[in-house]
Amino acid sequence: MTTNILIVEDEPAIQEMITYSLQNAGYNVLQADKAEQALSMIKNKLPDLILLDWMLPGMNGIEFAKILRSDLRTKLIPIIMLTARAEEADKVKGLEVGADDYVTKPFSPRELIARIKAVLRRRSPELSGEKIEINGLCVDPAIHAVSVNGQEIALGPTEYRLLHFMMSHADRVYSRSQLLDKVWGDHVFIEERTVDVHIRRLRKVLKTVEKDQLLQTVRGAGYRFSLSKSNS
């Protein structure tokens, strides 16, 4: 699952430096030099994380962050503020409007990437790229593989994304509409029952390795991946 990062930065040299570093680290990068442009891009597709400069022409980063946090569709997007303002009061202001982290300029690409990984681990663990293992079932995003006690099993691309997301958020219940947004994307318009079809396919494969009981139906609520095999 490729992580999409939107950079909102009006200084071309800084924007290009960040873009180059993130692309080398395996991220897909989107660029905007104004908040208004970024808002238009977000209407088409939600990024997984936003790197947001404080001092932007027109609407500044603080105002933009407030808009994102006030909208139900964008309120959970992780935001890292980028700014030359290093005073404690400025950092507090950035965090109070909903930023997940605050990086002061100048910064090294290695530091920024480390901060991005830390925020993704905390807010969107399915995008962190880390291996997940529960009850002998293992998902390894680095090689896009699923295995049970070291034996690889074959999954279709949608079933893989579904399993990866649910294992990343084990024991949490997700409705069909939430899974559509998280796994398929919020601008994909398909029937909610499509989720049921892929859940059945995933269970069928997991049953061959006796792990199907981990993927549970919660009546009237949706689905969850359980940390134990006991059914609800």
C-alpha positions in Angstrom: 0.0 0.0 0.0 1.7 3.2 -1.2 1.7 6.1 1.2 0.6 9.4 -0.5 2.1 12.5 1.1 0.9 16.0 0.2 3.6 18.7 0.5 2.1 22.2 0.9 5.2 24.5 0.6 5.7 27.7 -1.4 9.5 27.7 -1.5 10.5 25.7 -4.6 13.9 24.6 -3.3 12.5 23.2 -0.1 9.6 21.6 -1.9 12.0 19.9 -4.3 14.4 18.8 -1.6 11.5 17.2 0.4 10.0 15.6 -2.7 13.3 14.0 -3.7 13.9 12.6 -0.3 10.4 11.2 0.1 10.4 9.6 -3.3 13.7 7.9 -2.5 12.2 6.6 0.7 9.3 5.0 -1.3 6.5 7.6 -0.8 4.2 8.9 -3.5 4.4 12.7 -3.4 1.9 15.4 -4.3 2.8 19.0 -4.4 1.0 22.3 -3.8 2.4 25.8 -3.2 -0.8 27.3 -1.7 -3.4 26.1 0.7 -6.2 26.9 -1.8 -4.5 24.6 -4.4 -4.1 21.9 -1.7 -7.8 22.1 -0.8 -8.7 21.5 -4.4 -6.4 18.5 -4.6 -7.8 17.0 -1.4 -11.4 17.2 -2.8 -10.3 14.7 -5.5 -8.3 12.4 -3.3 -7.3 12.3 0.4 -3.6 12.1 1.1 -2.3 9.8 3.9 -0.3 12.7 5.5 0.2 16.4 4.9 3.5 18.3 5.3 2.2 21.9 5.9 4.3 25.0 5.8 3.1 27.7 8.3 3.9 30.8 6.2 2.0 30.4 2.9 0.8 33.1 0.5 -2.9 33.7 1.0 -4.3 31.3 3.5 -1.6 30.4 6.0 -0.9 27.0 7.4 -2.6 27.5 10.7 -5.8 28.6 9.0 -5.6 25.7 6.6 -5.1 23.2 9.5 -8.2 24.6 11.2 -10.3 24.0 8.0 -9.0 20.4 7.7 -9.7 19.6 11.4 -13.3 21.1 11.2 -14.3 18.9 8.2 -15.4 15.3 9.0 -13.8 14.0 5.8 -10.3 15.5 6.5 -10.2 15.8 10.3 -8.1 12.6 10.8 -5.5 13.3 8.1 -2.1 13.4 9.9 -0.5 16.9 9.7 3.2 17.8 10.2 3.8 21.5 10.4 7.0 22.9 8.7 8.2 26.3 9.9 11.1 28.5 10.7 9.1 29.7 13.8 10.9 28.0 16.7 9.4 29.8 19.7 7.6 27.5 22.2 4.4 29.6 21.8 4.4 29.0 18.1 4.8 25.2 18.6 2.0 25.2 21.0 -0.2 27.1 18.6 0.6 24.6 15.8 -0.3 21.6 18.0 -3.4 23.2 19.4 -4.9 23.6 15.9 -4.5 19.8 15.4 -1.0 19.3 14.0 0.5 15.9 14.9 4.1 17.1 14.9 6.0 20.3 14.4 9.4 20.4 12.5 11.4 23.6 12.5 13.5 24.8 9.6 16.2 24.0 8.7 15.8 20.2 9.1 17.5 17.2 7.7 15.7 14.8 5.3 16.5 11.9 7.6 14.9 13.7 10.6 11.8 14.5 8.6 11.4 10.9 7.3 11.8 9.7 10.9 9.1 12.1 12.1 6.8 11.0 9.2 7.3 7.3 10.2 6.6 8.0 13.8 3.3 9.9 13.0 2.2 7.1 10.6 2.9 4.4 13.2 0.8 6.3 15.7 -2.1 7.5 13.4 -2.1 5.1 10.5 -0.2 1.9 11.4 -1.1 0.2 8.1 1.1 2.7 6.3 4.1 2.4 8.5 5.6 -0.5 6.4 6.3 -2.6 9.5 5.7 -6.4 9.7 2.6 -7.4 11.7 2.2 -10.9 13.2 -0.8 -12.1 15.2 -1.3 -15.8 16.2 1.1 -17.0 13.7 -0.4 -15.0 10.8 2.1 -12.6 9.4 1.8 -9.7 6.9 5.0 -8.2 5.6 4.5 -5.0 3.6 8.1 -4.8 2.5 7.7 -7.9 0.3 3.9 -7.7 0.0 3.5 -11.2 1.4 1.3 -13.1 3.9 2.4 -16.2 5.7 1.4 -18.6 8.4 4.3 -19.9 10.5 6.7 -19.2 7.7 4.6 -20.7 4.9 3.4 -18.2 2.3 -0.3 -18.0 1.4 -1.7 -16.4 -1.8 -4.2 -13.6 -1.6 -5.7 -11.3 -4.2 -4.7 -7.6 -4.0 -7.9 -6.4 -2.5 -7.9 -9.3 0.1 -4.3 -8.4 0.9 -5.2 -4.7 1.5 -8.2 -5.7 3.6 -6.2 -8.1 5.8 -3.3 -5.7 6.2 -5.6 -2.9 7.3 -7.6 -5.0 9.7 -4.5 -6.6 11.3 -3.0 -3.1 11.7 -6.1 -2.2 13.7 -6.7 -5.5 15.5 -9.7 -5.7 17.9 -11.3 -2.6 16.4 -14.7 -2.9 14.8 -15.2 -1.3 11.3 -18.4 -0.9 9.5 -18.7 -1.7 5.7 -18.6 2.0 4.8 -15.5 2.6 7.0 -13.7 -0.3 5.3 -14.7 1.0 1.9 -13.1 4.4 2.8 -10.0 2.9 4.4 -9.3 0.1 2.0 -10.8 1.1 -1.3 -10.6 4.9 -0.9 -13.1 7.6 -0.1 -13.7 8.5 -3.7 -14.5 4.9 -4.9 -18.3 4.5 -5.3 -19.2 0.9 -5.0 -21.9 -1.1 -3.0 -21.2 -1.7 0.6 -22.0 -5.4 0.1 -18.8 -5.6 -2.0 -17.0 -5.6 1.4 -18.9 -8.8 2.3 -17.7 -10.5 -0.9 -14.1 -9.8 -0.2 -14.5 -10.8 3.5 -15.8 -14.2 2.3 -12.9 -14.6 -0.1 -10.4 -13.7 2.6 -12.1 -16.1 5.1 -12.0 -18.9 2.6 -8.2 -18.6 2.2 -7.7 -18.1 6.0 -9.7 -21.3 6.6 -7.2 -23.4 4.7 -4.6 -22.4 7.4 -7.1 -22.5 10.3 -7.0 -18.7 10.8 -10.5 -17.8 9.6 -11.9 -17.4 13.2 -9.6 -14.4 13.6 -11.8 -12.4 11.1 -15.0 -11.9 13.0 -18.5 -10.5 12.1 -19.9 -8.2 14.8 -23.7 -8.2 14.3 -25.1 -4.8 13.5 -21.7 -3.2 13.5 -19.3 -4.7 10.9 -16.1 -6.7 11.1 -13.0 -6.9 13.2 -9.8 -8.9 13.3 -9.5 -10.4 16.7 -6.3 -10.9 18.7 -7.8 -14.2 19.9 -9.7 -17.0 18.2 -12.8 -16.8 20.4 -15.9 -15.5 18.5 -18.0 -12.7 19.8 
